[in-house]
């Protein structure tokens, strides 16, 4: 399941998409680890990567919807290949992923808007190799869109001036167009418009971070705007802001998978060759447990994210299940990424600080992903809205196939209103859980049954619902259920062996028990709730033969299988 760039053929992709992936791997391997780390330490703007992207028309091919692709069938917005690209960029370094990610965010309001002139201009700018930016957050208000102070003042005759500042905006030093969110100063209506970072009334104030990335504070000073620059207004502007984040935040989980995969190769190879007290580090039982936990968590991350991609690509106004799985890729997968790095770091210890290690970057950058495009808490608050229908009001849907087809995912730019989340229905999660008969999945199903009993018989009180911390723990338990569901669904598609799947649910049971104990320990938990929490706390079935199989044939087998060119 782990990406090995030197061996991966990308056989599931069409010829042009495969070419892009292989050339990207070649670019980084030719650059080499020494230069990669030198540029990172000296905070070098990644002009070489952007030149490579321009020469190979990568952003133009992958980030232009088919309708604006001049009948070139290779040009489309294809989520499957975008995820592959996310993973590759994360594997080699988050800064390279970041410039791609914020370009995607900047393009969202453009492709979702009604301004055909700007769309055609954008398609041409992409062909020229330009990058884009997303001007949403502000210094004083963060992502609180209600409080936006960026103002568009009407002058009459279809003319306006824009005044205000934006903060933490990637690519805003060189973006050809920046999709900027603000308000009409007279009507207080929301509005999205585009500005050019090269305009004389645009001020790039500073880079707010100390890294290769340029994450700008920028200001507009009586910046002239006409109707030709306006993308959306009113509710449409609001919806395009949130729907753009729906598209963009999905990428964060894939970046995390890429980061963890590279770090895993470094860690297992280092540990397998390090001899302490007359034994190799990988001979110690506790080290085998740490590595196996890291591997199974990383495998689960990828199984879930790949299956969530199928739901993203199959979404429609009649099937909005992606709105649960999408924030989970952002929230759950990135949080698990932190856990994977923590486990690996406990093995390699001081080696993880060394300047020549990829791990040094991974240990820092993995922390960013759960905190971007809405914090874990914000995404959990969103996820909880789906809980009642998920558990107690299932609907019927046809089973989704693997979505590797070369199709333009045009629904992502026509998602519609962002309200009505509580009405979204899901298929019965029991279908997945009942499709396999493995010891740890059986125990996990018993934990789920107790959680459902908790929700029905010991329903959180009004005061508990207002206690965000209490509700977030309930949300973590719910998230584990849907996480496991998609892992099982994809394990059947990918042909995952039973021993590996059962070992994955070993940590799932332990995580479920951990959150149950946290819920039990909350000051406001009732006696009935505490009793049910105790019933949720279970121990996985220990199977030494299964563990040894996973350790030897999946985990330890990865030593010496990948090392980046020097």
C-alpha positions in Angstrom: 0.0 0.0 0.0 2.9 2.4 0.6 4.1 4.5 -2.3 7.6 3.6 -3.5 8.4 6.2 -6.2 11.2 4.1 -7.7 9.0 1.1 -8.2 5.5 2.6 -8.7 4.3 2.3 -12.3 1.0 4.2 -11.9 -0.6 1.5 -14.0 -4.1 2.5 -12.9 -3.7 5.9 -14.7 -4.0 6.8 -18.4 -0.8 7.5 -20.4 -0.6 11.3 -20.0 -1.4 11.1 -16.2 1.2 8.3 -15.8 3.7 10.4 -17.6 3.1 13.4 -15.2 3.6 11.2 -12.2 6.8 9.5 -13.5 8.3 12.8 -14.6 7.5 14.4 -11.2 9.3 11.5 -9.4 12.2 11.9 -11.9 12.4 15.6 -11.1 12.8 15.0 -7.4 15.1 12.1 -7.6 17.3 14.0 -10.0 17.3 17.0 -7.6 18.4 14.6 -4.9 18.1 14.6 -1.2 21.1 16.8 -0.5 19.8 19.6 -2.7 16.3 19.1 -1.4 17.4 19.5 2.2 19.7 22.5 1.3 16.9 24.4 -0.3 14.7 23.6 2.7 17.2 24.8 5.2 18.0 28.0 3.3 14.3 28.6 2.6 14.8 28.8 -1.2 11.6 29.6 -3.2 10.8 26.5 -5.2 11.3 28.2 -8.6 12.9 25.1 -10.1 9.8 23.1 -9.3 7.5 25.7 -10.7 9.6 25.9 -13.9 9.3 22.1 -14.2 5.5 22.4 -13.7 5.4 25.1 -16.4 7.5 23.2 -18.9 5.4 20.1 -18.6 2.0 21.9 -18.4 1.2 19.9 -15.2 -1.2 22.4 -13.5 -2.8 23.2 -16.8 -3.5 19.5 -17.5 -4.7 18.6 -14.0 -6.4 21.7 -12.7 -8.4 22.8 -15.8 -12.0 21.4 -16.0 -12.6 19.7 -19.3 -15.0 22.4 -20.5 -12.0 24.8 -20.7 -9.5 22.3 -22.0 -9.7 23.1 -25.7 -10.9 19.6 -26.5 -7.8 18.0 -25.1 -9.1 14.9 -23.4 -6.1 14.8 -21.1 -7.2 18.1 -19.6 -9.7 17.6 -16.8 -10.2 17.8 -13.0 -9.6 14.2 -12.1 -9.6 13.6 -8.4 -7.9 10.2 -8.6 -4.8 11.5 -10.3 -4.8 14.7 -8.2 -4.6 12.4 -5.1 -1.6 10.6 -6.6 0.1 13.9 -7.3 -0.7 15.0 -3.7 0.9 11.9 -2.4 4.1 12.3 -4.5 4.5 16.0 -3.5 4.0 15.2 0.2 6.5 12.3 -0.1 9.2 14.7 -1.3 8.4 17.8 0.7 5.4 19.7 2.0 6.5 23.1 0.4 6.1 21.6 -3.1 2.7 20.3 -2.2 1.7 23.6 -0.6 2.1 25.7 -3.8 -0.1 23.1 -5.6 -2.6 23.1 -2.8 -3.1 26.9 -2.6 -3.3 27.1 -6.4 -6.2 24.6 -6.1 -7.9 26.8 -3.5 -7.4 29.9 -5.6 -9.0 28.2 -8.6 -12.0 27.0 -6.7 -14.0 30.2 -6.6 -13.1 30.9 -10.3 -14.4 27.5 -11.6 -17.4 27.7 -9.3 -18.3 31.3 -10.3 -20.4 32.6 -13.2 -17.7 34.8 -14.8 -16.9 33.1 -18.1 -14.3 35.7 -19.1 -12.3 35.1 -16.0 -12.5 31.3 -16.5 -11.2 31.6 -20.0 -8.4 33.9 -18.8 -7.6 31.4 -16.0 -7.3 28.5 -18.4 -4.8 30.5 -20.5 -2.8 31.5 -17.4 -2.6 27.9 -16.4 -1.3 27.0 -19.8 1.4 29.7 -19.3 2.4 28.0 -16.0 1.0 30.5 -13.6 0.1 29.9 -9.9 -3.0 31.1 -8.0 -4.0 32.0 -4.5 -7.0 32.0 -2.2 -7.6 35.3 -0.2 -10.0 34.2 2.5 -8.6 34.5 6.0 -7.7 37.8 7.8 -5.3 38.6 10.5 -7.8 39.7 13.1 -10.5 37.1 12.3 -8.8 34.0 10.8 -11.4 32.1 8.9 -14.4 33.8 10.5 -16.0 34.8 7.2 -18.8 36.6 9.0 -16.3 39.2 10.2 -14.5 39.9 7.0 -13.2 43.5 6.8 -12.2 43.3 3.1 -14.6 45.8 1.5 -15.6 46.4 -2.1 -17.0 49.9 -2.4 -19.3 50.7 -5.4 -18.4 53.8 -7.4 -21.2 53.5 -9.9 -21.2 52.4 -13.5 -20.0 48.9 -12.7 -16.9 50.2 -11.0 -15.6 49.5 -7.5 -12.6 49.9 -5.3 -11.3 47.2 -2.9 -9.7 48.0 0.4 -8.5 45.7 3.2 -6.0 43.1 4.1 -5.7 39.3 4.0 -3.4 37.1 6.0 -1.8 33.7 5.7 -2.3 33.5 2.0 0.0 31.1 0.2 1.4 32.0 -3.3 0.2 35.6 -2.8 3.7 36.8 -3.7 3.5 35.6 -7.3 -0.1 34.5 -8.0 -1.4 35.6 -11.4 -4.9 35.8 -9.8 -6.0 35.8 -6.2 -9.6 34.9 -5.5 -10.4 37.4 -2.8 -13.4 37.2 -0.4 -15.0 40.3 1.0 -18.2 42.3 1.5 -20.0 45.0 -0.5 -19.6 48.1 1.8 -23.1 49.4 0.9 -25.2 46.2 1.0 -23.0 44.0 3.3 -23.4 41.2 0.7 -20.6 38.7 0.4 -18.5 38.9 -2.8 -15.6 37.0 -4.5 -13.4 38.9 -6.9 -10.0 38.4 -8.5 -6.9 40.6 -8.1 -3.5 40.5 -9.7 -0.4 40.4 -7.3 1.5 42.5 -9.9 -0.9 45.5 -9.7 0.4 48.8 -8.3 -2.5 49.0 -5.8 -1.7 45.5 -4.5 0.8 45.4 -1.6 2.5 42.2 -0.6 3.3 43.1 3.0 5.5 40.2 4.1 5.9 36.5 4.4 4.5 35.5 7.7 6.3 32.2 8.0 10.0 31.2 8.0 10.1 28.5 5.4 10.4 27.9 1.6 6.7 28.7 1.3 5.6 32.3 0.8 2.6 32.7 3.0 1.7 36.3 2.6 0.0 39.1 4.3 -1.3 41.3 1.5 -3.3 44.6 1.3 -5.4 46.2 -1.3 -5.3 50.0 -1.5 -8.2 51.4 -3.5 -7.7 48.5 -5.9 -9.8 49.1 -9.0 -12.4 46.4 -9.6 -15.0 46.1 -12.4 -17.8 43.7 -13.0 -15.4 41.8 -15.2 -13.4 40.9 -12.0 -16.3 39.7 -9.9 -16.8 36.0 -9.6 -19.9 35.6 -7.3 -22.0 37.6 -4.9 -24.3 37.0 -2.0 -25.1 33.4 -1.0 -23.2 32.1 -4.0 -20.0 33.8 -2.8 -20.5 32.2 0.7 -21.2 28.8 -0.8 -18.2 28.9 -3.1 -15.9 29.7 -0.2 -17.0 26.6 1.7 -17.3 24.4 -1.3 -13.8 25.4 -2.4 -12.5 24.3 1.1 -14.4 21.0 0.5 -12.3 20.4 -2.6 -9.0 21.6 -1.1 -9.0 20.1 2.4 -9.3 16.6 0.9 -5.7 17.0 -0.3 -4.3 17.4 3.2 -4.8 13.8 4.1 -3.0 12.7 0.9 -0.1 14.9 1.7 0.1 13.4 5.2 0.2 9.9 3.6 3.1 10.9 1.4 5.0 12.4 4.3 4.5 9.4 6.5 5.5 6.9 3.8 8.9 8.6 3.2 9.5 8.8 6.9 8.6 5.2 7.3 11.2 4.0 4.8 13.9 6.1 6.5 13.0 4.8 10.0 12.8 1.1 9.2 16.0 1.1 7.2 17.9 3.0 9.9 16.6 0.8 12.8 17.2 -2.4 10.9 20.9 -1.6 10.5 21.5 -0.2 14.0 23.0 -2.6 16.5 22.5 -1.9 20.2 23.5 -4.2 23.1 24.3 -6.9 20.7 21.0 -6.9 18.9 19.6 -5.0 15.9 17.0 -2.4 17.0 14.3 -4.2 15.0 14.9 -7.4 17.1 13.4 -5.7 20.2 9.8 -6.7 20.7 8.6 -3.2 21.7 10.2 -1.8 18.5 8.3 -4.4 16.4 5.1 -3.2 18.1 5.8 0.5 17.4 6.7 -0.2 13.8 3.6 -2.5 13.3 1.3 0.1 14.8 2.8 2.8 12.6 2.5 0.6 9.5 -1.1 -0.5 10.2 -2.2 3.1 10.9 -0.5 4.3 7.7 -2.1 1.5 5.7 -5.5 2.4 7.2 -5.0 6.0 6.3 -4.5 5.1 2.7 -7.3 2.6 2.5 -9.7 5.1 3.9 -8.5 8.0 1.7 -8.6 5.9 -1.5 -12.2 4.8 -0.7 -13.2 8.3 0.2 -11.9 9.4 -3.3 -14.5 7.0 -4.8 -17.3 8.9 -2.9 -15.9 12.3 -3.9 -15.9 11.3 -7.6 -19.4 9.8 -7.5 -21.0 12.7 -5.7 -24.1 14.4 -6.9 -27.1 16.3 -5.5 -28.7 13.0 -4.8 -25.6 11.4 -3.2 -23.8 13.8 -0.8 -22.1 11.1 1.4 -18.8 12.7 0.5 -19.5 15.5 2.9 -18.9 13.1 5.8 -15.9 11.3 4.3 -14.2 14.4 2.9 -13.7 16.2 6.3 -12.6 12.8 7.7 -9.7 12.7 5.2 -8.8 16.2 6.3 -9.2 15.5 10.0 -8.8 11.8 10.8 -6.2 11.0 8.3 -4.0 14.0 9.1 -4.3 13.3 12.9 -3.3 9.7 12.3 -0.4 11.0 10.3 0.8 12.7 13.5 0.5 9.5 15.4 2.5 7.6 12.8 5.3 10.1 13.0 5.2 10.0 16.8 5.5 6.2 16.8 8.4 6.2 14.3 10.2 9.0 16.2 10.0 6.9 19.4 12.1 4.3 17.5 14.7 6.5 15.8 14.9 9.0 18.6 17.7 11.6 18.1 18.2 10.5 14.5 14.9 12.3 13.7 16.6 15.6 14.5 19.5 15.2 12.1 19.6 17.8 9.3 20.3 15.3 6.5 17.2 13.3 7.3 13.9 13.7 5.5 12.4 12.8 8.9 13.5 16.2 10.3 11.1 17.9 7.8 8.4 15.3 8.3 8.3 15.7 12.1 7.7 19.4 11.7 5.4 19.5 8.7 3.1 16.7 9.7 1.9 19.0 12.5 0.6 21.6 10.1 -1.9 19.4 8.2 -4.5 18.9 11.0 -4.4 22.7 11.6 -5.0 23.9 8.0 -8.3 24.4 6.1 -10.2 24.3 9.4 -8.9 22.7 12.6 -9.7 19.2 13.8 -12.4 20.7 16.1 -14.1 22.6 13.3 -14.2 19.5 11.1 -15.4 17.4 14.0 -18.3 19.8 14.6 -19.2 19.4 11.0 -19.0 15.6 11.1 -21.3 15.3 14.2 -24.2 16.7 12.2 -24.3 13.4 10.2 -24.3 11.1 13.2 -28.1 10.5 13.7 -28.8 9.6 10.1 -25.6 7.5 9.8 -26.6 5.3 12.8 -30.3 5.3 12.8 -31.7 6.3 9.4 -29.8 4.5 6.6 -30.8 4.7 3.0 -30.1 2.4 0.0 -27.4 3.1 -2.5 -25.8 1.1 -5.2 -22.4 -0.1 -4.2 -19.7 2.2 -5.6 -16.9 0.7 -7.7 -13.3 1.8 -7.7 -13.2 5.1 -9.5 -9.9 5.2 -11.6 -11.8 6.2 -14.7 -10.4 9.2 -16.7 -13.4 11.4 -16.0 -13.8 15.1 -15.3 -15.2 15.6 -11.8 -17.3 18.6 -12.8 -19.8 18.2 -9.8 -17.1 19.6 -7.5 -17.6 23.0 -9.1 -21.4 22.7 -8.9 -21.9 21.4 -5.3 -24.8 23.7 -4.6 -25.9 25.2 -1.3 -23.8 24.3 1.8 -26.8 24.0 4.1 -29.0 20.9 4.9 -26.2 18.7 6.2 -28.4 17.0 8.8 -30.7 15.7 6.0 -27.9 13.7 4.2 -28.5 10.0 4.2 -26.0 7.1 4.2 -26.0 3.5 3.3 -26.1 0.9 6.2 -22.6 0.7 7.6 -23.4 -2.9 8.8 -23.1 -4.1 5.2 -19.4 -3.5 5.3 -18.9 -4.8 8.9 -20.9 -8.0 8.2 -19.0 -8.7 5.0 -16.0 -10.0 7.0 -15.6 -12.5 9.8 -12.4 -11.6 11.7 -11.9 -11.7 15.5 -11.0 -8.1 16.1 -13.7 -6.8 13.8 -16.2 -8.8 15.8 -15.0 -7.1 19.0 -15.1 -3.7 17.3 -18.7 -4.4 16.2 -19.6 -5.1 19.8 -18.1 -1.7 20.7 -20.2 -0.1 18.0 -23.4 -1.7 19.4 -22.7 -0.2 22.9 -22.1 3.2 21.3 -25.5 3.0 19.7 -27.0 2.0 23.0 -25.3 5.0 24.6 -26.8 7.3 22.0 -30.3 5.9 22.4 -30.5 5.2 26.1 -28.1 7.7 27.6 -28.4 10.4 25.1 -26.2 13.4 25.9 -28.2 16.1 27.8 -28.7 19.6 26.7 -25.8 20.8 28.9 -23.6 18.0 27.6 -24.3 19.0 24.0 -23.2 22.6 24.9 -19.9 21.1 26.3 -17.9 21.1 23.1 -15.2 18.9 24.7 -17.8 16.2 25.6 -19.3 16.3 22.1 -15.9 16.0 20.4 -15.2 12.8 22.3 -18.5 11.4 21.1 -17.6 12.5 17.6 -14.3 10.7 17.8 -16.2 7.4 18.6 -18.5 8.0 15.7 -15.6 8.8 13.4 -13.9 5.5 14.2 -17.0 3.7 13.0 -17.2 5.3 9.6 -13.4 5.1 9.4 -13.5 1.4 9.9 -16.4 1.0 7.4 -14.5 2.5 4.5 -11.3 0.6 5.4 -13.2 -2.6 5.2 -14.9 -1.6 1.9 -11.6 -0.8 0.3 -9.8 -3.9 1.8 -12.1 -6.0 -0.3 -11.3 -3.9 -3.4 -7.6 -3.9 -2.8 -7.4 -7.6 -1.8 -6.0 -6.9 1.7 -5.1 -10.1 3.5 -7.1 -11.0 6.6 -4.1 -10.9 9.0 -3.3 -7.3 8.0 -7.0 -6.2 8.2 -7.4 -7.8 11.6 -4.2 -6.2 12.8 -5.6 -2.8 11.7 -8.6 -3.4 13.9 -6.3 -4.2 16.8 -5.4 -0.5 17.1 -9.0 0.5 16.2 -10.3 -1.3 19.3 -7.6 0.3 21.5 -8.5 3.8 20.1 -12.2 3.2 20.7 -11.4 2.1 24.3 -9.3 5.2 24.8 -12.1 7.6 23.8 -14.6 5.6 25.9 -12.4 6.1 28.9 -12.1 9.8 28.2 -15.9 10.0 28.0 -16.2 8.1 31.2 -13.8 10.5 32.9 -15.7 13.7 31.9 -17.0 15.5 35.0 -20.5 15.7 33.7 -20.9 12.1 32.7 -24.0 10.4 34.2 -23.9 7.0 36.0 -25.7 5.4 33.1 -23.3 6.9 30.6 -20.3 5.8 32.7 -21.6 2.2 32.9 -22.0 2.1 29.1 -18.5 3.6 28.6 -17.0 0.8 30.7 -18.8 -1.7 28.4 -17.1 0.0 25.4 -13.6 -0.6 26.8 -12.4 -3.8 25.2 -9.1 -5.5 24.6 -8.1 -6.7 21.1 -7.6 -10.4 20.6 -3.9 -11.2 20.8 -2.7 -13.5 18.0 1.1 -13.9 18.0 1.1 -15.7 14.6 -0.9 -12.9 13.0 1.4 -10.3 14.5 4.5 -12.1 13.3 3.1 -12.5 9.8 2.4 -8.7 9.6 5.7 -7.8 11.1 7.8 -10.0 8.9 6.0 -9.8 5.6 4.7 -6.3 5.6 6.7 -4.1 8.0 10.2 -5.5 8.3 10.1 -6.4 4.6 10.3 -2.7 3.7 13.8 -2.2 5.0 16.2 -1.2 2.3 13.4 -1.0 -0.3 13.6 2.8 -0.8 16.2 5.5 -0.3 16.1 8.9 -2.1 18.9 9.6 -4.5 21.7 11.6 -2.7 
